Amino acid sequence: MSVNSAAPARGAILAITSGKGGVGKTSLTVNVAAALARSGHRVGILDADLGLGNVDVMLGLTPGAHLGDVLGGDKTLSEIVVHAPGDIQVIPAGSGIRALTSLNEPQWRRLAEVVAEASAQLDFLLVDTAPGISDHVIGLTALTDRVLVVTSYEPTAIVDAYAVIKLLSSAHPQREIGVVVNAARDAEQGELVFRQLSAAATRFLGVKLRYYGFIVRDSTVAESVLDQRPVVSRVPDAPASRCFRHLAMRLTNWSPRRPRALTPALALPPFSSEEFERLEAPRCA
């Protein structure tokens, strides 16, 4: 992954984040990357969960160096990039390295250079952030074009996703924020979660979210994680694989059109709008 004077304009840079761990954010990142690569795009993943990265583990890789070596000036970007099966370029993060959890100003500048250098040779650079609402996560999103917030149907995941959306919209008012619902029972459940988040974001934050879709709950995803292979490669016909391909297609065919209106005759959400208001209204003042 080297830069030259004839390099094309940089590719799209997408931050993939979540309010809490355990919602399948990294698995989603890996599978979307695999789906994009299978459709002929040049794809890279920047593991930006600095200090606790695991994209390499998801893909069965054993990198000899990591992003911390580049930020510290010991390695160049091309020296740490690992090529995963399926033609995915991975920039691995360190694991268990406390110094990477708090970057100084020169390291932040170098990280911005890494993002620019990597994206210059790619169609898509997916930045897998740490979960949560740390300054590190918010700062990383400033280096990207779009932000995708991953959540699930669990009430805690929804509330934490809202917290991330609140901070992102405050830090980057013009940044488009998308939502994808992972491990949903079906399309209706995914739409319910998005409708809940969208209503709260519109009412309390004045922010319009964009719905990227859902990934259906599928046991083959967990099996593929254990096998250290993307489910879209291991079981291409699995229900979740089809969802990942649809999500990848939405990324490649981005449209300013608003998501379709949701029907009111859907099942009850995981908690009522009154309960959501009681939980969130004090935080939105």
Salt bridges, closest charged atoms under 4 A:
ASP69 OD2 - HIS66 NE2 3.95
GLU105 OE2 - ARG109 NH1 3.19
GLU113 OE1 - ARG110 NH1 3.12
ASP123 OD2 - HIS41 ND1 4.00
ASP123 OD1 - ARG42 NH2 3.04
ASP128 OD1 - LYS25 NZ 2.84
ASP145 OD1 - ARG10 NH2 2.82
GLU176 OE2 - ARG210 NE 3.16
ASP186 OD2 - ARG185 NE 3.31
GLU191 OE2 - ARG260 NH2 2.34
GLU223 OE1 - ARG234 NH1 3.90
ASP227 OD2 - ARG229 NH1 3.98
ASP227 OD2 - ARG234 NE 3.27
GLU277 OE1 - ARG203 NH1 3.10
GLU280 OE2 - ARG283 NH1 3.36
